[in-house]
Amino acid sequence: MVLRIKDIMRSEYLAVPPDTDVHRCVAEMVRRREGFVLILEEGRTTAVATEWDFMEKVLAPGRDPHAVRIGEIASRPVKTVRADAPTIDVVEAMAQQGIRRMVVVDGERTVGVVTAKDVFRAFRTYMDRVSSDIARLQSMTL
């Protein structure tokens, strides 16, 4: 059985236009308990802003979060993955590139997000199921 990204991705995510001010964006991230936000332009994800972007590009240099637009500080290019990609391939790419999240796409349309936390949760569930199946099979052969 091959576990696909579409099986573990989150289809709900925070997305804002690039002209949203950083303060408003961060307030919504806090309310939703999200560590990142997608930047949408003409229906496409063009950038991602994370907690690190806010610290490095707004807080540390002392910029006014009400005056800075999210599109100015968001990271580009966006790392994407197809929804039907095998999860193991995506995990390897995330590890090699040192990233914690990828945007899941169907063509150019964003359909979800997969994070390291999503991967850990999915693999734990998967491993629990495999362990249970092994234990059940072992008890049948004894």
C-alpha positions in Angstrom: 0.0 0.0 0.0 1.4 3.4 -1.0 0.5 6.3 1.1 -0.1 9.4 -1.0 0.1 13.0 0.0 -3.6 13.5 -0.7 -4.2 11.0 2.1 -2.5 13.1 4.7 -2.6 16.7 3.5 -4.8 19.4 5.1 -7.2 20.9 2.7 -7.9 23.8 5.1 -5.2 26.5 5.4 -4.8 30.2 6.0 -4.3 32.2 2.7 -4.2 35.9 2.2 -3.6 38.4 -0.6 -0.1 40.0 -0.8 -1.3 43.4 0.3 -2.4 42.2 3.7 -0.5 43.9 6.5 1.7 41.8 8.6 0.0 42.7 11.9 -3.4 41.5 10.6 -1.9 38.4 9.2 -0.1 37.4 12.4 -3.2 38.1 14.5 -5.1 35.6 12.3 -2.3 33.1 12.5 -2.4 33.3 16.3 -6.2 33.0 16.3 -6.0 29.8 14.1 -2.8 28.6 15.8 -1.0 28.4 12.5 2.8 28.8 12.0 2.5 29.9 8.3 0.3 31.6 5.8 0.0 31.1 2.0 0.1 34.2 -0.2 -2.5 34.0 -3.0 -2.3 36.0 -6.2 -4.9 35.5 -8.9 -6.0 32.2 -7.2 -2.4 30.8 -7.2 -0.1 30.4 -4.2 2.9 32.5 -5.0 4.7 32.7 -1.6 4.7 31.4 1.9 5.3 33.4 5.1 6.4 31.7 8.3 7.1 32.7 11.9 10.8 33.0 10.8 9.9 35.5 8.1 8.2 37.7 10.7 11.0 37.5 13.1 13.8 38.0 10.6 12.2 40.5 8.3 9.9 42.6 10.6 10.7 42.2 14.3 14.5 42.0 14.3 14.9 45.1 12.0 12.3 47.0 14.0 9.8 47.5 11.1 6.2 48.5 11.8 4.0 45.3 11.3 1.1 47.6 10.4 3.0 49.2 7.6 4.7 46.1 6.1 2.7 44.0 3.6 2.9 40.2 3.8 3.9 40.0 0.1 7.1 42.0 0.9 8.4 39.5 3.4 7.1 36.1 2.2 9.5 33.5 0.9 9.6 32.5 -2.7 9.7 30.2 -4.7 7.0 28.0 -3.2 7.8 24.3 -2.7 5.0 22.3 -4.2 4.1 18.7 -4.6 1.4 16.9 -6.6 -1.5 15.5 -4.5 -0.9 12.0 -5.9 2.8 11.9 -5.0 4.0 9.1 -2.7 4.4 10.3 0.8 7.9 8.8 1.2 9.2 10.8 -1.8 7.8 14.0 -0.3 9.3 13.2 3.1 12.7 12.6 1.5 12.5 15.9 -0.4 11.5 17.8 2.8 14.4 16.3 4.7 16.9 17.0 1.9 15.7 20.6 1.4 15.3 21.3 5.2 11.7 22.4 4.8 8.7 21.8 7.2 5.8 22.3 4.8 4.9 21.9 1.1 2.0 23.3 -0.9 -0.1 20.5 -2.5 -1.2 21.2 -6.0 -3.5 19.8 -8.7 -2.0 21.5 -11.8 -1.5 25.1 -10.7 -4.4 25.1 -8.2 -3.6 24.8 -4.5 -5.6 21.9 -3.0 -3.8 21.6 0.4 -0.7 21.8 2.5 1.4 19.1 4.1 3.6 19.8 7.1 6.1 17.7 9.0 3.6 17.5 11.8 1.0 16.0 9.3 3.6 13.4 8.2 4.5 12.4 11.7 0.8 12.0 12.6 0.1 9.9 9.5 3.1 7.7 10.0 2.2 7.1 13.6 -1.3 6.0 12.6 0.2 3.9 9.9 2.8 2.3 12.2 0.1 1.6 14.8 -2.0 -0.2 12.3 0.9 -2.2 10.9 2.0 -3.2 14.5 -1.6 -4.2 15.3 -1.8 -6.3 12.1 1.5 -8.0 13.0 0.4 -8.8 16.5 -2.9 -10.2 15.3 -1.2 -12.4 12.7 1.3 -13.6 15.3 -1.5 -14.6 17.7 -3.2 -16.5 14.9 -0.1 -18.6 14.2 0.6 -19.5 17.9 
